[in-house]
Amino acid sequence: MYDVVIIGGGPAGLTAALYNARARLKVIVLEKTKLGGQIVTTHEIANFPGSVVGSSEEEPSGPELIKRMTDQAKKYGAQIEVGKEVVGLDLDGDVKTITCQDGTTYQSLAVICANGASPRKIGCPGEAELQGKGVSYCATCDGAFFEDMEIYVIGGGNSAVEEATFLTSFGRKVHIIQNLDRLTADAIAIEQAKKSGKIDVTYNTVVEEIKGDGLVESMVLKNTETGEVTEVFADEEDGTFGVFVFIGYIPTTTLYQDKLELNEWGYIQTNECMETSIKGVFAAGDIRPKLLRQVVTATGDGATAAFAVQKYVESKR
């Protein structure tokens, strides 16, 4: 019997675990695959307060920051289990029951939903078939496979522009394909991209199809203003090129359908205390509606949810 079960081991979940463990609650984090969520795909964290000390060489990578968070939560007594996919929830009543795919069950007074979100796909023909064969959603994971090749980044927000800049370390040329008439990333990210000298941007353009036999060989693009369709081909010597997709995320909320109130986009509705539509159930991080989806806002959500959980558990004792 736990005071709180936290579903998801990203920044929000690990922060909540730290706060609840320091409050001497019995807390467990259940993570389906690997700790960190989207942050582990990021090559450096430059906008997390306190992460830069003296020089850019000291900016932590996503995995490094997650390791610090994990070690800190464990230090204060949080139990963290990886490989625990939650498949069933009974959230009614004072005692909540969480069931994992391996058959183990956990009971708790409170639950924090911190599953985060998954990369949004283009949805074009060829994307799924060529995922891992030229199509990627993680620059840190796959950038090195395209050393001195052409690389295309799909998207124009912060993630797309920042990762495009990172990918210039590998590709001889990086092309950003943006469906709008402008980039939506912040000014600093755009300035850094321009400084690289290796990035060009194509506006008002969408990907219609990705083609290839075993590897990406070409990509069909359409100009949304003129309707013109063009096809870009891999260099004959390269044989392929990279397609990195950064066009947002989809909340991982299938588990909570018909159990918690979700908004029209599938995010869990919460109030400012991270409380959901069921007493004793809280949500934190990218799984809830918010203006900004960054590490700093996820950790803030986690801290708030943990404090609310502490007050809730105390009221039940």
N, C-alpha and C positions, 0 to 999 in steps of 0.2 A: 504494500500500500504506500503510494507516494503522495506527497503534498501536491506536486505538479508534474505532469508529463508534458514535455516540449517536443512537438513534432516538427523536425527540421533543424539542421545543424549549420545554418548560415550565420551571418553576423547578428541578425535579430535573435535567433534561437540561442546562440552562445552567450550573447550579452544578458539575455533573460536568465540563463543558467547561472552565470556569474553572480548576478544580483540576488537571485533566490537562494543560491548556495551560501552567500555571505549572510543572508538573513536566517541561516540555519534551517532552511526548509529542506525536506528530502526531495531531490529533483533528479529527473532523468531526461536526457535528450535522445530521441530516436531519429536516426538519419538513414534514409533509404540507400544512398550510394556512397558519397564522400562528403566530408565536412567542407563547408565554405560556400556552397552554392555558386552563383555566377562570379563571385569575386576571385575564385581560383583560376579563372581564365584571363585575369588581368595582369599584365607584365609589371606594372608599378602603380602604387597608390599615392598620387600626388595631392589629392584634395581631402584627405582624412586628417583632421587637426592633430598636430604633433608628429606626423609621419615624416616630416622633412626636418632634418637637423644638420645644418651646415652645408650640405651639398646634395646634389641629385643622386649620388651614389648611395645615399643612406635612405632613399625612399624604398619602403618594403614592397615586395611583390605581393600579389593576392595570397598565394599559399603561405608566405612568411607571416603575413598579418593574421591569417586564420590560425596558424600554429600558435602564435602568441595568445590569441583569444582562447583557444582550446586548453592550452597549458594553464592559463590563469583560472578558467572555470574549474578544471580538475583540482587545482591546488586548494580550492576552497570546498571541495567535496562533491561537486556535481558528477553524476554518473553519465557517461556518454557512450552510446551504443551505435556502431555503424553497421549497415547491412540489415537494418530493421525497417522493412517497408510496412507501413500501417495500411491495413485493408478494411478494417471495421471499427466503427465507433458507436458507443452507446453513451450519449451525452445527457440523457434525462436523469433527474434525481441528483442527490448530493454527491454520489460516488460515480465517477465516470469510468468507463471500461474501454480500453484501447486494445485492439487485436492486430497482431502482425502476421505477415504472410507465412512465417515459419511456425505459426500456431501459438506463440507465446502471447500472453495477455498481461496487461498492466492496469492497475486501478489507481485512481487519484481523486483528490478533491477538486483540482483545477487542471485545465488543459490550455496550453498556448499553441496556437496554430501558426507555424512559421515556415511553411513549405516553400515560400518564395515563388519564383516564376521560371518558366523555361523559354528559350529563344523562340521568337516568332519566325515562322518559315515564309519564304516567298510564296510557295504554293503553286509554282509553275511546273510543267512537265520536265522530268529529268532531275529535279532537285533531290528527291528522296533516293532515287536509284544511284546517284553519284555522290551522296553524302559519304565523306571519308575517302573519296576518290577524286578530290579536287574541290568539292563543296564542304565548307567548314563554318562553324559558328564560334571558333576559338582561335584567335591569332596566336596566343602564347603556345597553344598545343601544336599547331600545324604550320606556323609561319616558316619554320626551317625547311619544310619540304619543298619550298618554292624559291630556294636560293638562286638569285640571278635570273628569275623568271618574271613574267608579267603577272600582276595580281590585281584583281578587281574586288573592291569593297562595296557592298550594297547597303545604302543607308546614308543619312546625313546628320545624324545627331551626335552627341558627345561620344558615345561608344564607337560609332563608325569612324569619326574623324581621328579620335585618339588611337584607335587600333590601326588605322591606315598609316598614321605616322610611325607607329611601332613596326609595321610591316615593311617600311622603307629600309629597315636593317637587313632585309632578306631579298626582296624583289628589286629588279633593276628599274621597274616603273610600277607605280601604284595608281590605279584609276578608281575614283569614287563615282558611283552611279547613284544619283539622287533623284527621287520622283518629283521633288518640288523645284521651284525656281531659285532656291537658296539653300544654304546649309543651316541647320537649326542648332548646331553645336555652339558652345559658348565662345567668346572672342579669343580667349587664350588658346583653346584647342585649335581654332582655325589658324591663328598666327603661327603656332608651332608647325602645323601641317604645311603652311606656305614656305616656311624657312627650310624645309627639307629639300626643296627643289626637285623632288621626285614624284610629286603628286599632281594629277590633273583631275578636274571634276567635270562630269557630264550631267547637266541639269534636265529636269522634265523628262526623265527617261525611266522606264521600268523593264524588268527582265521578263521576257515572254517564254523562254525555254532555255534549258541547259542541255547540251548534247555531248555524247561521247560513248565510246565502246570500252568500258572498263575504267577510263579516266576522262575527265573533262577535256573536250577537244574544241568546242565552240559554244557561243552563247548568243541567243537572239534577243536584241534590244528593240524597244519601240519608243519613239518620241511621243509623249502624250499631247503635245500641242499640234504637231504636224501630221501625226499618224505614220510617219516614216519608220520602216522596219529595216534594221541592219543586223548583220551577223558578224561577230568578231571570232577569229580563229586563232588557235594556238600557233606559235612559231614552230616551223617544221623541225628545228633542232631541239626545241624544248619538248614538244609533243603534248604539252598540257599547260594549263595555267590555273591559278588559285581563284576561287570565288568565296569570299568571306562575307557572311550575311550578318548585319547588325541593324535590324529594323524593329527592335523592341522585344517585348516579352509577353507571354501569356500566363496568367496566374494558375498555379497548381492547385486548383480547388475542386477537382472532380470528386474527391473524397467527401467534400462537405455539401454537395448538392442534396437538396431535400432535407438537410439537417440544420444549416445555418443560413441566415439571410445573405444573399449575394446581390451585388448590383448588376446593371444590365451588361457589363463587360466581364462578369464572372468573379469580381473581387469580393472578399468578405467585408461586409459592412461593419464598421466599429464606431464607437464614440471616441472622444479624446482620451479616455482611459483605456483604450484598446479592448473594451468589452464588446462582445458580439451579441447576437439576439438570444443567446442562452446563458443563463447565470453560471458563472464558474468557467466559461469558455472565453478565451481571449485570442486576439490575432495581432501579429506584429510583422513588419517588414514589407516586402514586395507583394505579399498576398492580399494586402488591403489597399483601398483607394488612397492615392496621395499625389501631391504635385511633383515631388522629386523622388526618384528611386536611386539612391546612392547608399554607400556603406554607412555614412554618417546618419542618415535618416533611419536606416534599419536598426542601428545600435540604439538610437533614441527611442524608437518604438519598443525595442526589447527591454530597455530599462523601465519604461513606463508600464508595460505589461507586467513585468516582474513585480513592480511596486504594488500595482493593483491586485495581483495574485496574492501577495503577502497579506494585504488587508482583508482580502476575501477569505483566505485560509484561516486567519485569526478569528474571523467572525463565525467560523464553523466549529471551532474547538470549544 
